Structures are given as structure tokens and as C-alpha cells.
Amino acid sequence: MLKQAWQRWLDRRLPRARQVQLDQRRIFIFPTGYGFLYLLVSVLLFFGGINYENNLILGLCFLMVSLFLVAILHTFRNLSGLSLRAGASRSGFVGGQGSVEVVLVAQRRPHRALWLRWLDQPAQEISVEPGEESALWLNLPLSRRGRVRPPRLRVESRYPLGLLRSWSLVSLDQVCLAWPRPQESQDCPADGGDRERQVASAGQSGSEEFQGLRGYVPGDSLGQVDWKGYARGRGLNVKLFEEPASGRLWLRYDRLEGVPVERRLSILCFWVQRLSRENRPFALALPGAELPPGQGEEQRLRALNLLARHGDTEVD
């Protein structure tokens, strides 16, 4: 009950957002273990100075207390004004890890010795100078397929003296996709002609005819690059091949009738990976969604993302 009430209070006070700027409403501050020991020594000095009527001891006590009060201000200011922005994300397979990018922005003053971590993972240290941005990638365990939202991010600092700890629990609005874990299957769940499915299952190249060259664009397969022409100074071009429509494999969800949903997606994921390695064009058909024929790394990523989002009702 207390944990649920705490989470509801955090959701009201620190709602999820794409960018968050830390201020007095979002920053908490409390003495560290060293800070409590420091205060205890100050109290003992105070009673010792009173007992022995020693002004030097009392002066040292007041100096320590003054330094502690100044440390409160500087520890708070080290976080105050810092902006955190949700950056890019890197997807991964279920059971592995993805990662998300957190961008830290310093405006008027530096923010030094900051520690960022999820609540159950080791922290990473970073500093940001005034007017600069620094990015930090944090790993995110992927325990289930689909959209995985990271937990609250703990931003902490004990700068400059380590007597106090200031922190905030930031919830950035970002997601990481968890692709299905590939599960090997000998039968290719595809349409496109029996001969073509047998060729795909055997891992052989399809029948293609050379059509010409076009300029290379990022994402094209390196296996299709015209390296001989590049060596002769003709520039970086990609070979174009024409394949009959019957040779384009349509990976279909409905060809795995009777198989559990997650296993269907894992089998389709296996064939997406295999056909991509062989640089074969393919298409993907899921209930309510289709991916047109294509090939290369961009096609592979689109297919994996489509498999990850299957059954997802959340709007982008």
C-alpha cells in the first residue's frame, strides 16, 4: 500500500514527459552517512565547548555548521536547472538488452559529478558544462515482447563535499522495442510458389537477372555493391536485379495456424533474420498489418519492428 501510494504521488508530482527541467519541485535533498557523522561531531563539539567554556571549540562548531549550510545550497544548485531529454533508442531481442539515450542539457551553469541509473542497476557518472549537451546510453533489460518503457531514472549528485545527496526521479517518455526471440523452424511459413519456398529453405539464391546500377544509399546490402566498378573509379554503386513476382516470399502469420501467438512471431522472426542474411527479398503479412516486399537492413528492421508491435493497441 505504501509503495503504491508513493508511486501515485510521484506520478502527480513528476509526470512522464519528453523533456524535464529540474527545479525545486523535482529535487529532493538529504544528508549522506558522512553528513550525519559530520553533524554528530558538530553537536559534540558544541557540548564540549559549553562544558569547558572554550570559545575556540565553539567557534569550530559554528564554522562546521556554516559550512554544512553552504553545502546544502551548492548541492542543490548542482542539479537545479539541469534539463533531461529523451533521445534515441536501440531495440533488441526478448531476453537480451536494448538501450535508450538520455540527453543532458546545461544552460547557465555547470553540473558536475552526476550519477544516473535505473533504480535496480549500477550508476554511470557524467558532467555537463554550461551551454553544452551530453548524451548517455543506458541499458534496458527486455523481458517481454513489444514496447518496453524504462522505469524512473534516478539522477543523483553529492557534489561538492559529499555531505548531502540531492536527487530526482525522472520519468522520460520514451520506449524501446523488444523483438521476438528467433525460434528455428525448417518449414518456411511463406507464399510465393513451392519451388521458391524450397529454395529459401535450402538457403540458395533465387533466380535473378541483372538490370543495372544505381547509387549506393545507407542501408543497402554490401553484398550488392559493385566493388569492381568502385575499384576502377566509377563510384560506389549497387547492382539491381529483377526477380519474378513469384520469387518474392510473403512470410505469413496465418500459415502457422494452431501455433501459439508468441511462437508464431518467433518463427517469423527467425525467417526474417535468415532471409536478410541471404539478402533475399521478402514481404511480411500479419493480421491487420503488411510490409511490402523489400530487402536489406532497412527491410529487416521494419519487419522486426512490425513483429514487435503485433497486438499493440497503443497509439504512436
Secondary structure, 3 states (H helix, E strand, C coil): CHHHHHHHHHHHHCCCECEEECCCCCCEEEECHHHHHHHHHHHHHHHHHHHHCCHHHHHHHHHHHHHHHHHHHHHHHHHCCCEEEEEEEECEECCCEEEEEEEEECCCCCEEEEEEEECCCCCEEEEECCCCEEEEEEEEECCCCEEECCCCEEEEECCCCCCEEEEEEECECCCEEEECCCCCCCCCCEECCHHHHHHHHHCCCCCCEEEEEEECCCCCCHHHECHHHHHCCCCCEEEEEECCHHHCEEEEHHHHCCCCHHHHHHHHHHHHHHHHHCCCCEEEEECCEEEEEECCHHHHHHHHHHHHHCCCCCCC
